[in-house]
Amino acid sequence: MSSKVRPWNLPKNIKKIFYKLKKPQIVGPLKCKKMWKVICVEKIEKGNKKDYEKIKKGLKEVFKKKFSINRFNNRCKRFI
């Protein structure tokens, strides 16, 4: 299976490892829910304008969802 990976799609434990990568390599085994995975990172790319345009709509939804969750949590804190 081959696909581009975006940071917001990764579980926290895997995200930490991916941010530390400086070069392509095999990573794992990594615990992901009830499974273990070994991932082959073939290429590390920085984003660019063309890439941003492809993901812009989805990115807006990710931030909107995070903002809503944070706002909800802040409101709940008032009642605790």
Sine and cosine of phi, psi and omega as CSV:
sin_phi,cos_phi,sin_psi,cos_psi,sin_omega,cos_omega
0.00,0.00,0.71,-0.70,-0.01,-1.00
-0.77,-0.64,0.74,-0.67,0.03,-1.00
-0.30,-0.95,0.35,-0.94,0.11,-0.99
-0.99,0.14,0.63,-0.78,-0.02,-1.00
-0.94,-0.35,0.75,-0.66,0.06,-1.00
-0.97,-0.26,0.58,-0.81,-0.07,-1.00
-0.85,0.53,-0.58,0.82,-0.06,-1.00
-0.96,0.27,-0.20,0.98,0.03,-1.00
-1.00,0.06,-0.08,1.00,-0.13,-0.99
-0.98,-0.17,0.60,-0.80,0.16,-0.99
-0.89,0.45,0.42,-0.91,-0.09,-1.00
-0.83,0.55,-0.68,0.73,-0.04,-1.00
-0.90,0.43,-0.57,0.82,0.01,-1.00
-0.98,0.18,-0.60,0.80,0.00,-1.00
-0.84,0.54,-0.69,0.72,0.01,-1.00
-0.85,0.53,-0.68,0.73,-0.01,-1.00
-0.93,0.38,-0.69,0.72,-0.04,-1.00
-0.91,0.43,-0.59,0.81,0.01,-1.00
-0.92,0.40,-0.41,0.91,-0.02,-1.00
-1.00,0.10,-0.24,0.97,-0.05,-1.00
-0.92,0.39,0.72,-0.70,0.04,-1.00
-0.92,-0.38,-0.29,0.96,-0.03,-1.00
-0.53,-0.85,0.33,-0.94,0.05,-1.00
-0.86,0.50,0.65,-0.76,0.00,-1.00
-0.21,-0.98,0.14,-0.99,0.08,-1.00
-1.00,-0.06,0.75,-0.66,-0.07,-1.00
-0.86,-0.51,0.74,-0.68,0.09,-1.00
0.64,-0.77,0.02,-1.00,0.04,1.00
-0.96,0.29,0.61,-0.79,-0.01,-1.00
-0.89,-0.46,0.71,-0.71,0.03,-1.00
-0.98,0.20,0.82,-0.57,0.01,-1.00
-0.69,-0.72,0.98,-0.22,-0.11,-0.99
0.85,0.53,-0.88,-0.47,-0.03,-1.00
-0.98,-0.19,0.25,0.97,-0.06,-1.00
-0.83,-0.56,0.30,-0.95,0.15,-0.99
-0.92,-0.39,0.65,-0.76,-0.03,-1.00
-0.76,-0.65,0.54,-0.84,0.17,-0.98
-0.89,-0.46,0.80,-0.60,-0.10,-0.99
-0.88,-0.48,0.73,-0.68,0.06,-1.00
-0.98,-0.19,0.94,-0.35,0.03,-1.00
-1.00,0.01,0.93,-0.37,-0.08,-1.00
-1.00,-0.02,-0.48,0.88,-0.09,-1.00
-0.44,-0.90,0.67,-0.75,0.07,-1.00
-0.90,-0.44,0.86,-0.51,-0.04,-1.00
-0.85,-0.52,0.56,-0.83,0.18,-0.98
-1.00,0.07,0.45,-0.89,0.03,-1.00
-0.93,0.36,0.36,-0.93,0.07,-1.00
-0.62,-0.79,0.06,-1.00,-0.09,-1.00
-0.86,0.51,-0.69,0.72,-0.02,-1.00
-0.90,0.44,-0.68,0.74,0.03,-1.00
-0.90,0.43,-0.69,0.73,0.00,-1.00
-0.86,0.51,-0.68,0.74,-0.01,-1.00
-0.88,0.48,-0.57,0.82,0.01,-1.00
-0.92,0.40,-0.59,0.81,-0.13,-0.99
-0.96,-0.27,0.00,1.00,-0.12,-0.99
-0.82,0.58,-0.73,0.69,-0.05,-1.00
-0.90,0.44,-0.72,0.69,0.02,-1.00
-0.90,0.43,-0.59,0.81,0.01,-1.00
-0.90,0.43,-0.65,0.76,0.05,-1.00
-0.86,0.51,-0.67,0.75,0.00,-1.00
-0.91,0.42,-0.63,0.77,0.02,-1.00
-0.88,0.48,-0.74,0.67,-0.01,-1.00
-0.93,0.37,-0.60,0.80,0.03,-1.00
-0.89,0.46,-0.68,0.73,0.00,-1.00
-0.90,0.43,-0.70,0.72,0.02,-1.00
-0.89,0.46,-0.67,0.75,0.01,-1.00
-0.89,0.47,-0.69,0.72,-0.01,-1.00
-0.89,0.45,-0.68,0.73,0.01,-1.00
-0.89,0.45,-0.72,0.70,0.01,-1.00
-0.88,0.47,-0.68,0.74,0.01,-1.00
-0.90,0.44,-0.67,0.74,0.04,-1.00
-0.89,0.47,-0.72,0.69,0.01,-1.00
-0.88,0.48,-0.66,0.75,0.04,-1.00
-0.89,0.46,-0.63,0.77,0.04,-1.00
-0.92,0.39,-0.61,0.79,-0.01,-1.00
-0.92,0.39,-0.54,0.84,-0.02,-1.00
-0.88,0.48,-0.48,0.87,0.01,-1.00
-0.90,0.44,-0.45,0.89,-0.06,-1.00
-1.00,-0.07,-0.08,1.00,-0.03,-1.00
-1.00,-0.05,0.00,0.00,0.00,0.00
